[in-house]
Amino acid sequence: PCIRFCQIIYLYDSFHSKNSPNSRVPTAHVRWYDHGSKTILQEMAHPYALFALTECNDIDVGAIMGPCTVQHLKPGDEEPLEYHCGYMWDASALRFKGISTILCDSPSGERECMACDLKEEQDRIADDEVSHLSKGHLTLRGIDYHKHDFVYIAEKENHPYLIGQIQQFIFGKELKKPSDPQVKVRILGRFDDVIRQLESNMGCNEKRLYLTDMIKLFSLTLIEGKCFVQEKGIVQDNDISDHFYVDRQSKELHIQQIGDLRHLHETLETCDKCPTAKQQHRTLYSFHKANSKLKAMELFAGAGGLSTGLEQSGFIKSHWAVELCPRAAATFQANHPDAIVYNADTNECLRTIIESNEHKPPKPVKTVNHGKYCMPPKGEVDLISGGFPCQSFSGLNHQRHNGKDDPRTPLVANMLSYVEYYRPRFVLMENVKGLLQHHTASSDEDGDEKTIKMSVVKFILRALLRLGYQAEVKILQAGDYGSPQRRERVIFWGALRSEILPEYPLPTHVNTRKKTQTLKMPYLDNLIPARRSERSCAPFRALVIADAISDLPEFDWKCPSLYNKLSTEAKKQRKDEREYPEMSATNANGRTLVGYLNPIEYSSKPLTSYQRRMRGDQKRVTLHCSRAFSEVVVERVWHISGPKVNGPEDIPEHLLPPRLSKAKESEKTRIWRDHFGRLKWDEPFNTALTICRPFSKGGKCIHPTQRRIITARECARSQGFPDSYEFKMSKDDTTSRDWGKLVESIHRQIGNAVPVPLAYALGKSLGEALIKKWKQDTVVDEDDLDFD
């Protein structure tokens, strides 16, 4: 039989015996604990570690086998060789959270159970059950709604929320079906939808709304949260989440022409019971006035995508970074000028840290600026972040070793050693989804081999717990957070037990992907990307390639065989008739680059909010070029990117790459779809790769409408790097002037980076945890603070 651990909360006599209904049965109300082997840690758990659950039950006293002494660990306590508990385990969220001091207290014997209270609260938030309903007030899933609140309505699955303002709650005798109470809302339309529908060249703003006269009824269960709508003034693109503005109105939701939208002439009514947008700004302002930004150190920093997004959140400042590649380190330094960037191996830096801890004089480490700086002392680092090298885990790396032979695999232990030394308040680690498939072979005492599944995941979680950190793991999809590409990353959070463990950010953008998780392992179903609800709705629509790059200057590659056959007069006529400028793309005569080699003006004003964020104050765009290729590659790209090409049958036989021409007919369509067809305006980018070469295994890179591959700047846009972001070269690049290799280096830096919008969302989540902790620890009268 399975043995379980529990804590007796109280005892009482029950009258529910099956054999004798009137007889008393001694009963215990118990709170359950899981042994570490029953959690995601499995065989890597401490043999005496127990984890508190939010589960409790009534059991017959006769089922209790005997007493068990369990030591409740406080922050800083060592793990003893006896049963102990320092964390709560949430299997649904794959989260180890510091155990509450209340739960550590001995039960009073009264019929009070904290586990019951926690479970009741969780059920109340998770269920669609209405806990309070009146004419002007609704409590649903733990949130209070009032008349005139603005709300998200999940009208269609996998679609952006419909936004409406509550007018009235309708229930009871007012309905034909009293069991299905309704909410009456006034609908607001999205300005972006009008622009796209009418194919207007007006700039879009995803936070701009218009008020309509349309009133609709919806089931209460379709309400999925509040949003804030301001009457006038521009809400910044990177402003507080769930904030919109309205400056137009219309009778109807569906607009036939822009002229149907009139200037807003009425004053928006608002709920006087709920926090306003201004109050939220005041709270944020008060927090920043009282607290400095977290000092961050990034390991394996690369070009700085993670740090850039974290800094954009407003809660974190990059102070130190370690990066071995000279080009990537120079790029990080150029875009984070106040940071100290160590251009060295993380092992070398760790060695200097260990030696200084042994009372040896600290050794300075080489930096990008060719000076030498010592590593920061203990107590200075608030956040350690980074993504240890992923090549040994990535499914796109076909030269990867197995785990035990790849010298990069142990670097995860290297990163955790920094955590052990510096003891930062927070830890953020990221890697590719292939990490979940990394298994390790081990031998037991008898020499029998066994496989530890998800060994790196378990090792990271086990190490963080051992070091005194709360820990959690999740897969996040970059497209859910405003990135115009499909890219899944495994994200680990760690937080000291004295801190609040950050929640994973809720998706801000709809992503119509299919569920991709098919691995059959314990708890893996709980790792799938976060959703707001089963309906998979979000405040904004998914971003696609057109949203990211449609404002960049156009150009085509010249077709060598066609162009060389034309007469001078025909070439002139073609130049006058062509839709886009044509540029030679072959690597003949020493040509290494094709495109706009110098900064050039944008082809239009920003057409989307994303483009506006990417451009900032930039007037010209740089790096809008790619490397040149051989004549046969240019010919293939030119023909494949033709307007009427739908498959390999539309390409001249002599231009078909061997991989296609030799493939079976049944395989040709799949190969074409995955590697040879062009990208599409109305779809996201594929996962950004470190190599951008046509027909390479791993992804398509031919422009959606132009006869060429995408440029370095377009790749940077796919990852969320602003147009002002500088990608640097090394001294060797400057000497050799091999610009083609430089562009390939830029692609490598971009492809290895964390998408900036995803990093921004993680930074905002960390900020929410910081504000929550600050509110718990501090009593602040915000009315006494100066605020503009």
Summary of the structure (lengths in Angstrom):
residues: 788
radius of gyration: 29.5
end to end distance: 65.9
largest distance: 107.5
contacts: 2440
relative contact order: 0.10
helix: 30%
strand: 25%
